[in-house]
Amino acid sequence: MQTTPETRFAKSGGLSIAYQVVGSGPVDLVFVPGFMSHVELNWEYSFMGSLFESLSEFARLIILDKRGTGLSDRSLGLGTFEERMDDVRAVMDSAGIERAALCGMSEGGALCALMAATYPERVSALILYAAACPGIDVVDDATKDFVQNFVESQWTTGHVLNQLIQHAPDPEAAITGLARFERYSCTASVAGEIVRRSMEADICGVVSSVSVPTLVLHAVADPGVSFSHGQYYADHIPGARLVPMDLDSHVSWNPADHRVAVDAIREFVANDTSRAPVTTDRILSTVLFTDIAESTVKAADMGDARWRKLLDGHDNLAQEEVAIHGGILVKSTGDGIMARFDGPSRAVACAHALRRRANGLGLGIRSGVHTGEIELRGDDIGGIAVHIASRVASMAAPGEVLVSRTVRDLSVGSGVTFHDRGTHNLKGVPDDWQIFATSV
């Protein structure tokens, strides 16, 4: 491309997210990059620029830098999964896009899969290109420390990205060029934090909630993210199509190595303009249950009138906190609430905020949080995830916020501290569940 496309900025929760729009095809294709990028430098490097040029031939391509990287705001770090989903939606809104196909590459694949499961009305199709699926590989702490230390110590030398980008025509010049790309894309500490989070997160339990048409592209000899990651996505996302690519690269300097992926994406999105919006009553969501401890005893001691007034105060606080934390109050349960959120860290933060404010009313709150697939039933919700959240809440002591392991695995970077409470059998729910207490 002779000229660098205009860089625009979308506002997301006070942060600026850099993005570009290239091409004028009939399909809107949002590209979420790997663990780091730079929307302007991308075009100077064939491993990204040639791919984007090819995609923009048949689509209106929207490219972004995730928060903490490239030209996007770095002031609040990397953010949680739900905050990064907010960023993608903010870019789409800024570009005037209601619904688009998402393409997630490498580390960006998990974010796209979660967004497709959480907001199917915004995602017409999902493309997972050399995408990592956090949680497949069990990584011990020593290995996590080694990888993070390597990334942080070698960042800005070019040797980190050189592990992920193969087939350079001039290896020595490639190292020099990659060193520059590393310097411009993010700091060493951010690069180390990104890879650490990728090793600590686990989305395996929720990928089956993706309901949009899905294409999985993965090199059979990918040296950066093993083929097993693509195979897992294909096996667990209903109806997903897997295209094994006969390549030995994760990302390649050679534009010819992109041809198989580009042709498959072109064919896959060809019918995107004619696809009807996904109409599903099942989405990925985080459910919060709360319960006032010893409510029957308190009601008997206080009498109906005083107890009703206290409950009204509790309900008002609950409604305020759910709204503040971006949730939806589904219903009052008499002496508690059920609410849903688009991400686990917001639900946990809401539970703790409500706990603190309820203490001021002399009420002890028990809370339980779980993330899973729910069924929308008008204004109500149902499904096994609702039952699990309810069972987790019933285990909590007054003032305690308990969560399932799924919540912990999806809350990397949230600042929440998790305390293992062991594995438990939840009444009426299959399997054993690992439960954690939380503190913020």
N, C-alpha and C positions, 0 to 999 in steps of 0.2 A: 504494500500500500504506500503510495507516494506521500500522502499527508496523514498526520496523526489525527484521528477523529476528535471532535470536541469532547472535553471532559465536563460532565455535569455533576451536580451534587444534590442528593436527596436528603431531607431531614428525617431522622429517626430518633425519637426520644431526646431531641436536643443535639444529637450527633450528626455530622455530615458524612454521607456515604457516597464515595466517588463511583461514577458509572459512565459508560459510553453506549451510544446507540449506533449500530452500523448496519447498512443494507436496508432494503425496502421490500423484502419478500412478503408473501401473504401470511406467514407464520411468525408469531412472536416467540423467540427462543431466548430464555434467560440462562446465561452461563455462569455458574458458581465455581470459581477456581479451586485449586488445591490449597495447601496450607498457607501459601503466600502468593502475592501477585502485585503488579503495578500496572494500572490500566494504560498508561502511556508508554512505559518501557516494553510492555508485552509485544508491541508491533516491531520492535527492533530485533527480536529473537525468533528464529524460524520455528522453534518448538511450540510457540504460542501464536505468533503472527500469521503463519501459513495456515494453521487450523482455523483461526478466526476469519481469515479471508475466504476460505472455502465455505464455512458455515453461512457467512453473510451473502453468499451468492443465491441462496434459496430461502433465507429467513431474515426477518428483522432481528438482529442479534443484539442483545443487551448484556454487556460485560460489566462486572462490578469488582471492586476491592472490598473484601470483608472488613469489618471494623478492626482496628488495630494494625492494619497492613496497608501497604501502598499509599494512595492519596486519601484514603478514608481516615476519619478521625481516630486518633490513637490515645485520646485523653482518658478513656475509661476502659482500656484494655480490650480483651477479646470478646467479652460478654458470654452469656449462656446460650444454649441452643435456641431458647425461645426469643432472646433478644436478637440473635442473628437472623431468625426467621422474620422478626419485625423489620430488620434492615432490608431483606429481600422484598418484602411486601411494600416497604416505603419506596424502593427503587421502582417497582412496578407501578405504584400509584403516581410517582413523579413523571414516569414515561407515558402515563395514560393507558396503562395496560391492566385490564380487569382479570384476564386469564391468559396463561402462557404455558408453553412446554418448558420444563426445567431440565437443564443438563448439569449434573454435578460431577466434577472430575476429582479423582483422588480423595483428599480429605473433605472436599466439598460435597461428596456423594451422600454422606450421612445426613447432613443438613437438609439436602433436597428431599431425601426419603422421608424425613420427619415432617417437612413442610407439606409434602404430598398427602401424608396420612392425616395431618392436622387440619389443613385447609384445602380439601379436595375441590372446593368450588373455585379456587384460584389457579389450580394446576390442571391443565388439559392432558398432559402426558409427562412421564418421567424418564430421563435418560441417565444411566449410571455408567460413566466412562472411566475405566481403571479405578473404580471407586473402592475405598476402604470401608469395611463394615466393622466399626469398633465393637469389640466384645468377642469376636471369633477366636482370636489368639489370646491365650492366657499368658500374661507377661508378669514376671515376678519383679519385686521392687528393685533388685540389683540391676536387672536389665533396663528398667525404666530410668534409673539413675545414670547408667552408662550411656544410653542413647541421648538423654537430655544433655549430659555433660559434653558429649561429642558435638552435638549440634551447637551448643552455646560457645564452645571453645574454637570451633572451626568456621563459625558463621562469619561472613565477609571475606573468606578466602576462596570461595567457589567450590570447596570440596564437599559441602553438604548437598547442594543441588546436583552436583556431578554424580552423586550416588543414585539419583532419581531420573536423570535425563541421559539417555544413551545415544550412540551413533553420531558423535560429533565429527565433522569432516576434518577439523584441526583440533586435537585434544588440548594442546597447550593454549591456543587462543580461546577455546571454550572455557577453560578454568578462569582466565582473565575476565571474560565476559560474564560468567556466572558470579564471580566475586562482586562485580558491579551490580548485578541484579539483586544479589543478597543485600548489599548495602542500602539499596533504594527501597526494598520491599518491606523490611521491618527490622527491628533491633534484634540482637542476639538473644536477649532474655525473652522476648516475645516468641521468637522461633522455637526456643527451648520449651516454653510453656505450651505452645501449640502441639508439639509432638508428645509432650507429657499427657496433655488432656486426651489426645487421640488414643493413648494406651490405657487410660483410666476409664473412659466412657464405655458404655455397652448399650447398643441399640437393638441387639438381636431379638429381644423379647417383644419388640413393637413393629418390626418391618412388615409383618403379615397384615398390619392394618392399612397398608397402602392399597388403594382400590383403583387408581388411575392406570391407564395403559402404560406399561413399563418395558423399556429396552435396556438390556445389560450388555455392555461391551467390555471385554477384558482380554488382554494378551495371555496366551496359555503359559508363556515363560516370563511373565512380568517379574522383574527382580526387585521391585519396590513394594508392591502390594500383590501378594500371591493370588493366583487364579481362584483359590478357594473362597476368596471374598466375593468375587463375582458369582461363583456357583451358589453361594449361600443366598445372595439376593434373589437369584433366579429361582431357587428352590422354595423360597419362603414368601415371595410376593406373588399373590394369585395372578395367574395368567402372564407372568413376565416372560419375555423372549430373550434368550441368551445367545449372543454371537461371540463364540471363541475366536480370537484373532491369532493367526499364526505368526506371532511376533515375539521378540525377546527384549522388549523395552517397556518401561513404565510410561515415560514421555520420551519423544524422539526428536532430535535435531533434523532428521530427514523428512521433508514434507511428504514423500511417497508413503511413509509409514502411517500417515493419517487417512489414507485413501479408503481403507476398508471401513473405518469408523464413520467417516463423512458420508460415504455412500449409504451405509446402514441408517444413519440419522436422517438423511434426505428422504429415503424410502419410508421411514417410520413416521415422519411428520408430514408427509405429503397429504395425508387425509385429515390433518389436524384442524383445518378450517371448517371441515364438515362434521367434525365430532361434536355431538351434543354435550353440553356441560354435564359433568358427573352428578347424577342425582342419587345421593346415598344418605341413608339415615344412620350410618355407622362411621364414626370418626375417632381419631386418637385424641384423648383428652385426659386431664388430671382431675380427679374427684377428691373433694375435701368433705369429710363428715366431722361435725363437732357435736358434743353432748355436754350438758351441764351436770357435773358430778353431784350426786345426792339431791337431785332436784325434788324427788318426792318428799323427802324429809324436810327440806327447806320450805316447800309449799305448805306442808302441814303446820310447821312452826309459825309461818308468817301470815297465814290466812289467804283466802282467794284474792282479795282486792290488792293487798300489798305485793303478793307474788305476781299477779298480772301486771302491775306497774313495773316490777323489776324485769319481768320477761320482755315487756315492751322496750325497755332500755337496752336490754341485751340484743333484741332483734334489730334495733336501730343501729347499734354499733356494728353488728354483723353485716348489715346491708352496706354501711359506709366502707368497711374494710374490704369487702369483696369488690366493690366498685373501684376503690383506690388501687387495688392490685390487679385490675383488669379482668376480673372474673365475672361469672354470671351466677347470681343467687337462684338456684333451682327451686328451692322451697324451704320452709321452716318445718322442722320435725316435731314441734311442740316445745322441746327443751334443747334444741340444737338446730343446726342447719345442714343442708347439702348444697354444695356449690361446685362449679366446674371451671377449669382454667385451661389456657392453651399451652401451659408449661408447668413443670413441677416446682421450680424454684419460687414462682409467684404464689402458688398454693401454700407452700411451706411458710413463706414470709407472711402471708395473710393469716395463717393459723397462729403464728407467734404474735402478730399484732393484736389479733382478737383476744388471745390469752392474756396479754398484758392489760388491755383495756377492761376486760371482764374482771380481772383482779380488783380493779378500782370499784367495781360494783359488789365486791364480796363473793364473786362466783368463780369456782374452779372449772376450767374447761378441759375436756378430753378431746383430742383431735387425731384423726387418721387420714392419710393421704396415699393415693395410689394412681399410677398412670397406666392406662390401657384403653382398649377399644370400648366405646360406649354406643348405645343405641338412642337416637333422638326420638322422643315420643311427644311431639308437640312441645310444650314448655317443660316437660319432664324428661328424665333420662333413665335408661335401664341397661342391663348387661352385666356380665360377670365382674367387670371392673368396679361397678357400683357396689356389688356385694363385698368385694375384697376391701375396698376403702372402709365400708361399714364395719367389717370384722376387725380391721386394724384399729379403728377408733375404739372399739369395745375393749381392746387390750390396754389402752393407755390409762395411766394414773392421772389424777387431777393435775392440770398444769403441764401435761406432757403432750408433745406432738410426735406421734409415731408414723413411720412411712415404710412402704415396701422397698425391697431392693431395687425394683425398677425405677423408683423415684430417685434413689441414690445414684444409680448408673447414668441417669439422664441429667443430673444436676451438677455435673463437673463445671467448675468455675463460678459457682453461685455464691461461694463464701459460707455455705451452710456446713456445719460440722455434724458428722454422723457417728453414732455410738451403737455398736452392734448389740442387739438384744436377743440374738440367737435365732434358730429356725423353729417355726411353729406350724401346727396344723390349724387352718382356719375353718371353722364349722361350715360345712356345706360347700367348701371350695376344694377342688382337686389339688393334689401335690402339697408339699411343704413349702413354706414361705419364710425367707429371711427378713427379719424386721429390724428397723433401726430407730433409735430415738434421735432427735435433732436439737441443735442449739444454734442460735444466730447471734 
